[in-house]
């Protein structure tokens, strides 16, 4: 527990970046019905459970064409 408290100032920016990426990706998933690969459920699971990599992969490969 002591180690976690000592490293918390270093981890906070990473936690904030991850939460912002996840929230942005989830908002985009719910607002847009088109995806290049997969469907809405697959992307929601990827974004939520594959922490930082999931949202990045969604924005690189999963985001569909804008209407």
C-alpha positions in Angstrom: 0.0 0.0 0.0 2.9 2.3 0.8 4.4 1.8 -2.7 1.1 2.7 -4.3 0.7 5.9 -2.3 4.3 6.9 -3.2 3.8 6.3 -6.9 0.3 7.8 -7.1 1.5 11.2 -8.3 3.2 9.4 -11.2 0.2 7.3 -12.0 -2.4 10.0 -11.9 -1.7 11.5 -15.4 -1.8 8.0 -16.9 -5.2 7.3 -15.2 -6.6 10.6 -16.4 -5.4 10.0 -20.0 -6.9 6.5 -20.0 -10.3 7.8 -18.7 -10.4 10.6 -21.2 -9.6 8.2 -24.1 -12.2 5.7 -22.9 -14.9 8.4 -22.5 -14.2 9.9 -25.9 -14.3 6.5 -27.6 -17.5 5.5 -25.9 -19.2 8.7 -26.8 -18.2 8.3 -30.4 -19.3 4.6 -30.4 -22.8 5.6 -29.1 -23.2 8.5 -31.5 -22.1 6.9 -34.7 -23.7 3.7 -36.1 -21.0 2.9 -38.7 -17.8 0.9 -38.0 -15.2 -0.5 -40.3 -14.7 -3.7 -38.4 -17.0 -5.4 -35.8 -20.1 -4.0 -34.3 -21.1 -1.7 -31.4 -20.9 -4.4 -28.7 -17.4 -5.6 -29.8 -16.0 -2.0 -29.7 -17.6 -1.2 -26.3 -16.0 -4.3 -24.8 -12.6 -3.6 -26.4 -12.6 0.0 -25.2 -13.6 -0.8 -21.7 -11.6 -3.9 -21.1 -8.4 -3.3 -23.1 -7.5 -0.1 -21.2 -5.4 2.3 -23.2 -4.9 0.2 -26.3 -8.6 -0.4 -26.9 -9.6 3.3 -27.5 -6.5 3.8 -29.6 -7.3 0.8 -31.8 -10.9 2.0 -32.1 -9.8 5.4 -33.4 -7.2 3.9 -35.7 -9.2 1.0 -37.2 -12.8 0.8 -36.0 -14.1 4.3 -36.6 -16.4 4.3 -39.6 -17.1 6.9 -42.2 -18.9 10.1 -41.1 -22.3 10.7 -42.5 
